[in-house]
Amino acid sequence: MKIPPKNEGWTHGIFFELMHAVKEWGYKPSEFGLCDPDEDLLFMTAHDEVIAEMKNFEDYKAELKRREQEAKRKTKGKRHL
């Protein structure tokens, strides 16, 4: 998996943004006309899955950064010996 450059952030469309706002406010997407009532569960679940994937990727990037910094510290310590 290729990690995007550090200055790149997540991009998303208006539908995702609206779904996120609706969820944060504690409503169902159908209450705002984003889908039919029988599709609420589908869209809410899909939104949560995407958020989880984004979080997992951010955690992965943070772990790589932590390891990189740790490796640099170890290299610095060896040079001074």
C-alpha positions in Angstrom: 0.0 0.0 0.0 1.4 3.4 -1.0 1.0 6.1 1.6 0.1 9.5 0.2 2.4 12.5 0.8 2.1 14.0 4.3 0.4 17.2 2.9 -2.4 15.2 1.4 -5.6 14.9 3.4 -8.9 13.0 2.9 -11.1 14.2 0.1 -14.8 13.4 0.0 -18.0 14.4 -1.8 -21.0 16.4 -0.6 -23.0 13.2 0.1 -20.4 11.9 2.5 -20.3 15.3 4.2 -24.1 15.4 4.6 -24.1 11.8 5.9 -21.5 12.6 8.4 -23.4 15.7 9.6 -26.7 13.8 9.9 -25.0 11.0 11.9 -23.3 13.6 14.2 -26.7 15.2 14.8 -28.3 11.9 15.7 -30.7 11.7 12.8 -31.4 9.1 10.0 -30.4 10.1 6.5 -33.9 9.6 5.3 -35.1 12.4 7.6 -33.1 14.8 5.4 -34.1 13.2 2.1 -30.7 11.6 1.5 -32.3 8.2 1.0 -35.5 6.2 1.4 -36.4 5.1 4.9 -35.8 1.5 4.0 -32.2 2.4 3.0 -31.2 4.1 6.3 -29.4 1.1 7.7 -27.5 0.5 4.5 -26.2 4.1 4.2 -25.5 4.4 7.9 -23.6 1.2 8.0 -21.6 2.1 4.8 -20.8 5.4 6.4 -19.5 3.8 9.5 -17.4 1.3 7.5 -15.8 4.1 5.6 -15.0 6.0 8.8 -13.5 2.9 10.3 -11.3 2.3 7.2 -10.1 6.0 7.3 -9.3 5.6 11.0 -7.4 2.4 10.4 -5.4 4.0 7.7 -4.6 7.1 9.8 -3.5 4.7 12.7 -1.3 2.9 10.2 0.3 6.1 9.1 0.8 7.2 12.7 2.5 3.9 13.5 4.8 4.2 10.5 5.7 7.7 11.6 6.3 6.5 15.2 8.6 3.7 13.9 10.5 6.1 11.6 11.1 8.5 14.5 12.2 5.7 16.7 14.6 4.5 14.1 16.1 8.0 13.7 16.6 8.2 17.5 18.4 4.9 17.6 20.6 5.9 14.7 21.5 9.2 16.4 22.3 7.3 19.6 24.7 5.0 17.7 26.6 7.8 16.1 27.5 9.3 19.5 29.1 6.1 20.8 
